[in-house]
Amino acid sequence: MNSLAKIPATIITGFLGAGKTTLIRHILSNAGGRRLALIINEFGDIGVDSEILKGCGDLACREDSIIELANGCICCTVADDFLPAIEQLLALDPPPEHIIIETSGLALPKPLVKAFDWPAIRSKLTVDGVIAIVDGAAVAEGRFADDPIKLARQRQADPSIEHDNPLEEVFEDQLLCADLIVVSKADLLAAGEFERIEADIFARAPRAKIVAAFEGRIDAAVLLGLGAAAEDDLAARPSHHDGEGEHDHDDFESIIVEVAAIDDSATLMRQLAAVAERCDVLRIKGFVEVRGKPMRLLVQGVGQRLQHSFDRPWRADEPRRGRLVIIGEKGLDAAAIAELLPARREALA
């Protein structure tokens, strides 16, 4: 690579459980020898996402090329966290050929794109593209597909109704900033639903390209190499939060559950299904030890849709420690979750 060329960076954003980590694992596993680096800004207090990505088993997953930012939403800690992380990656020998930045579900992408216009970064990096991951199954259920005409009628009928939905605004800001919008979990959509989702997204964000993904599988050549130079194109990426110093992070909270080794994955999945159903959980992610198995059990769930699979062998130098992050809206009932997970060691608020 020409040493004078800017290193491209791809920002991958999306709501909780949209499929960002799955998509990134697919990129890493199909890097084709390209040196990739990751910056991960996950929601929660433990490095579940970073551990999942380190388990991809590909040379692109060098541990010194994966940096986790767990001190807060990346768009609000750009100066304190993001710039030092970039400097750390640029100091690698050899340096990465492409940097992938996974934001939390709460992050607004535009402030992060603005950071690439800072003199310390601009001369070295460029935003190759902003990719927004949309949970196709969730949108099909109407979770983030409000009808603007219906909302207008509601406002006319009852002016006291609160129409401003912060989660909806974050969702739309991610779409409005995107160069490419990936509708994930397309295999869960019924006939005609992708076309309806595509039309709804286009009505909100007409400038972006929209593609479907099945289990996060999209050719890396489609995702990387967009050449958007997004830092030069900020005016074309409007935001609900333009002019605001911060945005509200109080819509979510998470708890961490440490789970003892289990004998039967089916029992654990039934317990987690009960947690998701009764406690209004948005997202479950983590890994668990299954007695007698050399592989680590990876658990991921969005709402009541749960998946589990063995992702990699436990390393000899790591404790076989099961940990789950459970994410919900404000008011998540940690005590009720603890009651439904008798295999837990402890739950931390």
N, C-alpha and C positions, 0 to 999 in steps of 0.2 A: 504494500500500500504506500502511496506517495506520502512521505513524512510531513509534507506541507498541507495535505488535505485535512479537512475537518472530519472528525469522527462522527458518524451518524448516530443519533439516539432515537429510539422509539418509545413513546409514552403509551402505556396500555392502561386504560381506565375502565371503570364499569362498576355497577352496583354490587353489593354483597352477594356472593354466590353466583355471579353471572358466568363464571368460567375462566377468569383471567389466568389462574395458576395452571389449569389444564391446558390452555392455549400455549402458555410459555413453555411448559414441559414438552409439548409437541415441537415447538421451535428448537429447543435445546437438543432434542433427540434427532433433529433433522438439520443440524447446523452446517453439515457438509464441510467440516474442518474449519469453519470460520470461528475466530476467537470472539466469544461473546462475554459480556459482563452484565450483571444484574444489580439493580437497586430495588429493594422490596420495602414497601411502606404498608405493613399489614395492620389490621385492627385487632387488638388484643395484646396481651402482655408476654406471650412466648412466641418463639420463632417457628411456628408451625409451617407457615408458607415456605420459609427458607429451608426447613428440613425436608419438606416435600420436594422442593426443586433440587436440593443437593442429592436427592435419591434418584435422579434420572439416569445415573450411570453413564453419562456421556462426557467426553473430554471437555465439552463446552461448559461443564459445571464445576470447573476449578473453584475450590472453596474461597480462595483469596480474591476471586472475581465476583463474589456474591456479598453484597452489603445490605444489612437489614436496618431500616430506620423505624424504630418502634417508639419514638419519643412523642409522637403526635402526628396529626394530619400533615402530609408533606407540603401542601400548598400554604400552610401557615408557619412552617419551620424551614422555609427555603434557605434563608441565610445561615441559620444555625446548624442544619443537618445536611442539606442537599449539596451545598458547595464543598464542604469537607469530603463528602462521599465521592464527588466527582474528582477532586484532587487526588484522593487515594487510588481511584481506578486509573487515572492518567499516569500515576507514578509506577504502575506495573511494568515489568520488563519481560516480554514485549507488551505494549499497551493493547487494550481491546480493539477489535475492528468494528464492533457495534455494541452499543449499550442499550439495554432494555430496562425500562423503568416501570414497575408495577405499582400503581397508586392504590391507596385504600378506597373502599367504596364511598367514603365521605369526601374524597378529594375533588376539588374543582381543578380541572386541568389547565385553565388559562393562566393562573399565577405561576404555575410551573413552567409553562411555555415562555412567559415573560422573563424568567430567570436566565434563559438562554440568550437574552439580549444584553446581559451584563458583560462588560468588557473582559472580565476574567474568564468567561465561558465562551463568549461569541467567537473568539479567534481560534478556538480549539474544537468546538462542537457545533452541530446543527441538529435541529429536530427533524429527523427524516419523516416522521409522521406521528399523528395522534390517532390511536385506535380505541374506539369505544366498544366494549363487549356488552351486548344486550341479552338478557335471559329471555329467550324466545318463549319458553313455556310460561314464565311469569307474565309477560306482556299479553300473551294469549288469554290469560285469566283476568286481564283488565287491571293488573296491579299498577302499571304505569302507562296506561293508554286512555287517559281521561278525554272525553269528547268536549272540545272547547265550546261547541254550540250548546250542549247540555249544561255546561258550567255557566254560560251566559244566561240561560233561562233560569237556572237556580238563583243566580244573583238578582235577577229582576224580580223573582217571586219572593225572595226573602233576603234583604240586604244584610241581615245579621249573620248569615252563614259565613264561616271562615273558609275562604277559597284558597288561601296561600298555603300550599303544602311544601315545606322545605325539602322533603325527599324528592318530590316531583321536580323542583327547581334544580337540584343537584343532577338528577337524571337528564334533564333537558340541557343543562350546561355541558355535560359530557358529550351529548350528541352534537351540540352546536360547535364544539371545538374540534370535532373529529374530522379526519380525512378519510377514514375507513370505519364503517360500523359493521361489526360482526354479530349476527344473530345466532347465538349459541343454542345448543340442544334442539336443533332443527328436527332431529329424529323423533322428538316428543310431540311435534305439531301435527294436527289433523290436516287433511286436504284443504287447501285454500287459506290456511291460517298464516303461512309465511307471507303470502301476497298481501293479506290484510295488515300484518305487522309492518311490512315494507312500506305500504302506503301511509300508515300512521307516522312512521319515522321520517319519511320524506316530507310530510307536511310540517314537521317540526324542524328538520335540518336538511333543506334541499340541496346543500352543496356537497354532501358526503356520498361516497360510494357505499353500497350495502351488499353484503354477502352472507350466505348461510354457512354454519359450521356444524359438523356432525362429530360429537365427542372431541371437539377442539382441533379437529384435523383440517388444517388449511395449509397449502404449500407455503413454506417460509418465504419463497420468492414473491408471494402476493403480499405478505405482511411487512417484509423488510425491503427497503429500496424504493419507497414511495417518493422520495426526493421533494418533500413538501416545503422544506425550509420554513416551518411554521412560525418561527420567531420573526420572520419578515412579513407575516400575513395576519397579524393580531386583529386588525380592524375588521377582517372578514369572519372573526370568531366571536360573536357577541355573547354576553353572559348576563344572567339575571343579577349577578353580583358585581357588575362593573361599578367602580367607584366606592365599593365597600372595602373596609380594611380587613374584616374577618367574616366568616360565616359560622352558622350555628352547628356545633358538633353534638348537641345534647339529644339527638333523636335516637341514638343507639347506646347500648351498653353491653358488656360481655362479662362472662364468668369463665374461669379456667377450672376444669375438673381433671384431677389426676386419677387414673383408673388402674386398678390392680390387674395383674395378668388374668386372662379369662380362659375358660375351657371351650366355650362355644360361641362363635361369632353370631349365630342366629339369635341367641338370647340377648346379646348386647344390642343387636339391631332392633329387636322388638322393644327393648327399653328406650332406645333413642327415638323410635317412632312414637312412643307414648309421650316422651318429652316434647317432641316437635308438635304433636297434636294438642296437648293440654297446656303448654306453656307459651304458645304463640312465638315459637322460635323462628328466626329468619335463616340462620346459618349454623351448621355444625361442621367442624373440621378438626382433624388430628390423627393420631396414630395410637395403636394399642398392641400389647404383647399377647399372643395366643400361646398358651403353654404347649410345649412340644413342637413348636413350629420355629424354624430358623429365620423366617421372613417377618417383617413388620407389617401389621395390618393397617392400611390407610383407610380412614373413614371420612367421607364428605357428604354433606347434605344441604339441600336448599328447601326450606319449609319441610314438608313431609316426604320429599323425594330424597331417599338415602341410597348411597352407594358404598361398597367396601371392596377392597382388593389388596392382595399382598404386593407391596411396591418394591421392596428391596430387602436383602438380608440385614439383620442387625450387625453392626460393626463390633469387633472385639473390644474396642476402646470406649464404647458408649453404654450407659446404663439402659436396661430394657424397661423404660419408663413410659407408661401410657398417659397421654395428655390430650384433652379435647378442649377446644375453644367453642363456647356456645354463645351466639350473638342474637340479640333481639332488640326490640324497641325499648325505650326508657321504661323502667318499672319491671324488668325481667325478674321473675321470682326464683332466686337462687335456692331457697329452702325447698320449694316444690320440685325443682330439678333434682336436688340431692335425694329427695325421697324416692324418685323414680329411677335412680341409678344406684342400686345397693352395692354394685361392684366398685364404687368410687373409693379412693383413699381419702381425699379431702376436696372441698370446693372453696375456691378463693374468689372473693368479690373483686 
